Amino acid sequence: MIEAYQHYFGEYPFKQDGYKLVEVPYSGMEHQSAVTYGNHFANGYLERDWTGVGISTRFDFIIIHESGHEWFGNSVTAADRSDMWIHEGWTTYLECLYVEYMYGRADGLKYTNAYKVKVRNQQPVIAPRGVNATPPQDMYFKGALFINTLRSIVNDDKKWWALLHDFYQHFKYQTIMTEDIMAYFNQRTRMNLTPIFDQYLRHTALPALELKFDDGAVSYRWQADEPRFAMPVQVGTKDRWQIIRPTTEWKSMKTGLKREQFEVATDLYYIEVRKL
């Protein structure tokens, strides 16, 4: 587990303090260099399949999740409780990276997408600032799915892995806000990701890709709260994806695919798709 996290983000951040598991009578909790543990010495989460797709039973969920907080939560820390997705969303994404490191890309995606059923989309991930407001549980699952979406936007794993590593190294041992992450990602990717960050973290609704089909053509646009929302997305068929770049204004292109054949790579993005 530590080997996997070090592979993506760099050296375990508290070598001088060591790494310990401390047995407790509850499931577990993150603490710097002393992770509390009560997961029954069994795989899964309290002996159940946490994500329901047969992958979380391969490992002890509490060790994997709570130890991930050594990187995000204990080393990189949110400056305000409202931004706790920096702890929980990123650590949930670390679980997904652990699965990919151990079992491959396909299982990593399967595990990541299994979190979609846990998202409620009833409150924004970022809670009101400065009033000690606790964000909803979506900070875990929607947070991780948003980060997976960012990976697909970058669409170049060599760049993505370098970005993740350098992002962590840049902010380790600091307290930060979402704005710091957003500015760093904008600068490194040379993209304006601000409307995308804001849509996923400051609004409840998912961006919806609307599609209209007519005589060998498809029209498409994003329906989103952010008026400048623009995000590339892969469409077509599983053996022949192509990237389109929708905005909130209608665009169109020719296609040889019928309405029922036209697919969207929804395992790579956390979005809604509406065929009108």
C-alpha positions in Angstrom: 0.0 0.0 0.0 2.7 2.5 0.9 4.6 1.4 -2.2 1.6 2.3 -4.3 1.1 5.7 -2.8 4.8 6.5 -3.0 4.7 5.5 -6.6 2.1 8.2 -7.4 2.9 11.0 -4.9 6.4 10.5 -3.5 7.9 9.5 -0.2 5.7 8.7 2.8 5.5 12.1 4.5 6.2 11.2 8.1 9.2 8.9 8.1 10.7 10.4 11.3 7.4 9.7 13.1 7.0 6.2 11.6 3.9 4.4 10.6 1.7 2.5 13.0 -1.7 0.8 13.2 -3.4 1.2 16.6 -6.2 -1.2 17.4 -9.5 0.4 18.5 -13.1 -0.7 19.1 -14.5 1.2 16.0 -13.8 0.9 12.3 -10.9 3.3 12.1 -9.7 6.9 11.7 -6.8 8.8 10.3 -4.1 10.2 12.7 -0.7 11.3 11.7 1.7 8.3 11.9 -0.8 6.3 14.0 -3.8 5.1 12.0 -6.5 3.7 14.3 -7.8 0.3 13.1 -10.8 -1.8 14.0 -11.8 -3.5 10.7 -12.0 -7.0 12.1 -8.7 -8.1 10.5 -10.6 -8.9 7.4 -10.9 -7.7 3.8 -13.6 -5.3 2.7 -15.1 -2.7 5.0 -16.4 -4.3 8.2 -16.4 -7.6 6.2 -18.6 -6.3 3.4 -18.0 -5.4 -0.2 -17.8 -1.6 0.2 -18.2 -0.8 -3.5 -20.4 -3.8 -4.5 -18.4 -4.8 -7.5 -16.2 -7.5 -6.0 -13.0 -5.5 -5.8 -13.0 -4.1 -2.3 -13.1 -7.6 -0.8 -9.5 -8.1 -2.1 -8.0 -5.8 0.5 -8.5 -4.3 4.0 -10.4 -1.1 3.2 -9.7 0.7 6.4 -5.9 0.3 6.0 -6.0 1.6 2.5 -8.3 4.5 3.0 -7.2 5.8 6.4 -3.5 5.5 5.5 -4.1 7.5 2.4 -4.8 10.4 4.7 -1.1 10.6 5.5 -0.8 12.2 2.1 -4.1 14.1 1.9 -5.4 15.3 5.3 -2.3 15.1 7.4 0.4 16.3 4.9 -1.8 18.4 2.6 -4.5 19.9 4.8 -7.6 22.0 4.1 -7.4 25.5 5.7 -11.2 25.5 6.3 -13.6 22.7 7.1 -15.7 23.6 4.1 -12.9 22.3 1.8 -12.6 18.9 3.4 -12.9 17.3 -0.1 -9.2 18.0 -0.1 -8.9 15.3 2.6 -11.7 12.9 1.7 -12.1 13.3 -2.1 -8.4 12.9 -2.7 -8.0 10.0 -0.3 -10.9 8.2 -1.9 -9.2 8.8 -5.2 -6.1 7.3 -3.6 -8.1 4.1 -3.1 -8.8 4.0 -6.8 -5.1 4.5 -7.6 -4.2 1.7 -5.2 -6.7 -0.6 -7.1 -5.2 0.4 -10.4 -1.6 -0.1 -9.2 -2.4 -3.5 -7.8 -5.0 -4.9 -10.3 -4.8 -2.7 -13.5 -6.6 0.1 -15.2 -9.8 -1.8 -15.9 -10.4 -2.7 -12.2 -9.4 0.8 -11.2 -12.1 2.2 -13.4 -14.6 -0.4 -12.2 -13.9 0.5 -8.6 -14.0 4.2 -9.2 -17.3 4.1 -11.1 -18.9 2.0 -8.4 -18.9 5.1 -6.2 -21.5 6.8 -8.4 -24.4 5.1 -6.6 -23.2 6.6 -3.3 -23.4 10.2 -4.6 -26.6 12.1 -3.6 -26.0 15.5 -5.4 -28.2 17.3 -2.9 -25.7 19.8 -1.6 -22.5 21.3 -3.0 -19.2 19.5 -2.1 -17.8 22.8 -0.8 -19.8 23.9 2.3 -20.3 27.5 3.4 -16.9 29.1 4.3 -15.8 30.4 7.7 -18.7 28.9 9.8 -17.3 25.5 10.6 -19.8 23.9 8.2 -19.4 20.2 7.5 -19.6 19.2 3.8 -21.9 16.4 2.7 -20.6 12.8 2.2 -20.4 13.6 -1.5 -17.0 15.1 -0.6 -15.7 11.5 -0.6 -17.4 10.0 -3.7 -18.2 12.9 -5.9 -14.7 14.3 -5.1 -13.0 11.1 -6.3 -15.2 10.9 -9.4 -14.4 14.6 -10.2 -10.7 13.9 -10.0 -11.1 10.9 -12.3 -12.9 13.3 -14.7 -10.0 15.7 -14.5 -7.7 12.8 -15.6 -9.9 12.2 -18.6 -9.8 15.9 -19.5 -6.0 15.9 -19.4 -6.2 12.7 -21.5 -2.5 12.0 -21.3 -1.5 9.7 -18.5 2.2 10.6 -18.7 1.2 14.3 -18.0 -1.4 13.2 -15.4 1.0 11.2 -13.3 3.6 14.0 -13.4 0.8 16.5 -12.5 -0.3 14.4 -9.5 3.2 13.9 -8.2 4.2 17.6 -8.6 0.9 18.8 -7.2 1.4 16.9 -4.0 5.0 17.8 -3.7 4.2 21.5 -4.2 1.6 21.6 -1.4 2.9 19.0 1.1 3.1 20.2 4.8 0.8 23.1 3.9 -2.8 24.2 4.6 -4.5 25.1 1.4 -7.9 25.9 -0.2 -9.7 24.7 -3.3 -8.6 27.9 -5.0 -4.9 26.9 -4.6 -5.6 23.5 -6.3 -7.5 25.2 -9.1 -4.8 27.7 -9.8 -2.1 25.1 -9.8 -4.1 22.8 -12.2 -4.9 25.7 -14.5 -1.2 26.7 -14.6 0.1 23.2 -15.2 -2.4 22.1 -17.7 -2.6 25.5 -19.5 -6.4 25.0 -19.5 -9.1 27.1 -17.9 -10.5 24.5 -15.5 -12.2 27.0 -13.2 -15.7 26.5 -14.5 -15.3 22.7 -14.3 -14.0 22.9 -10.7 -16.9 25.2 -9.8 -19.6 23.1 -11.4 -18.5 19.9 -9.7 -17.7 21.4 -6.3 -19.9 24.5 -5.8 -23.2 23.3 -7.5 -25.3 20.2 -6.8 -26.2 19.2 -10.4 -23.9 17.2 -12.6 -23.1 18.7 -16.0 -25.5 17.2 -18.6 -24.4 16.4 -22.1 -27.5 17.0 -24.3 -27.6 15.2 -27.7 -30.1 15.7 -30.6 -30.0 13.4 -33.6 -31.2 14.4 -37.1 -30.5 12.9 -40.5 -26.9 11.8 -40.1 -25.9 14.5 -37.7 -25.8 15.0 -33.9 -26.1 18.3 -32.1 -24.6 18.6 -28.7 -24.1 21.0 -25.8 -23.5 21.1 -22.0 -26.4 22.0 -19.7 -24.6 23.4 -16.6 -24.9 26.0 -13.9 -21.7 27.6 -14.9 -22.3 29.6 -18.1 -18.7 29.2 -19.3 -18.7 25.5 -18.7 -16.7 23.7 -21.4 -15.3 20.2 -21.2 -14.0 17.8 -23.8 -15.6 14.4 -23.8 -15.2 11.1 -25.7 -18.1 9.9 -27.8 -18.8 7.4 -30.5 -18.3 3.7 -29.9 -16.1 1.8 -27.4 -13.7 0.6 -30.2 -13.6 4.1 -31.8 -13.9 7.0 -29.5 -13.5 10.6 -30.7 -13.2 13.8 -28.7 -15.7 16.5 -29.0 -15.5 19.9 -27.2 -19.0 21.0 -26.2 -19.8 24.3 -24.6 -23.1 25.6 -23.3 -24.0 26.6 -26.9 -25.2 24.1 -29.5 -22.7 22.6 -31.9 -23.2 19.8 -34.5 -21.2 17.2 -36.4 -21.9 14.5 -38.9 -22.1 10.9 -37.7 -22.7 7.6 -39.2 -24.1 6.3 -35.9 -27.7 6.0 -35.1 -29.2 7.4 -31.9 -29.0 4.0 -30.1 -25.5 3.4 -31.3 -24.0 6.7 -30.3 -22.3 6.3 -26.9 -20.5 8.5 -24.4 -17.5 7.3 -22.4 -19.3 7.7 -19.1 -16.7 5.5 -17.2 -14.1 8.3 -17.8 -16.3 11.2 -16.8 -18.9 11.8 -14.1 -21.7 13.3 -16.1 -25.3 13.0 -17.1 -26.2 12.1 -20.7 -29.5 13.2 -22.2 -30.5 12.0 -25.6 -33.3 14.4 -26.6 
